[in-house]
């Protein structure tokens, strides 16, 4: 199993993609983002993929990280497939 993709948020902080489906993404983030907000970052693999997420839920974990659930925005099919390959 490969290491989870590492997202570097544009406003600071990082996240790991925990799961990703056609219209849902779950991340463990060092930064919170309230429901209804949009957060943007970049995933670097063989190429840089810009990841924008419309946040539906944000909850704090006991360790201090945040679980963000939302919908990825503006991903091309190629970008989505690249992230799914990295995720699993």
ZILINQUI-V71580 format. One record per residue. RES is the residue in one small letter. OMEGA is omega in whole degrees, 0 to 359 (* if undefined). Layout:
{{RES,OMEGA} {RES,OMEGA}}
This chain:
{{x,181} {x,177} {x,180} {x,178} {x,182} {x,180} {x,174} {x,182} {x,180} {x,182} {x,180} {x,181} {x,182} {x,177} {x,173} {x,176} {x,178} {x,177} {x,180} {x,175} {x,185} {x,183} {x,180} {x,177} {x,177} {x,183} {x,168} {x,188} {x,174} {x,181} {x,175} {x,174} {x,187} {x,176} {x,181} {x,181} {x,175} {x,180} {x,185} {x,178} {x,181} {x,175} {x,179} {x,174} {x,175} {x,175} {x,181} {x,176} {x,176} {x,181} {x,174} {x,184} {x,170} {x,188} {x,177} {x,181} {x,178} {x,177} {x,182} {x,177} {x,179} {x,180} {x,179} {x,176} {x,180} {x,173} {x,178} {x,174} {x,181} {x,182} {x,176} {x,182} {x,169} {x,177} {x,173} {x,177} {x,180} {x,179} {x,180} {x,179} {x,178} {x,179} {x,178} {x,178} {x,180} {x,184} {x,187} {x,*}}
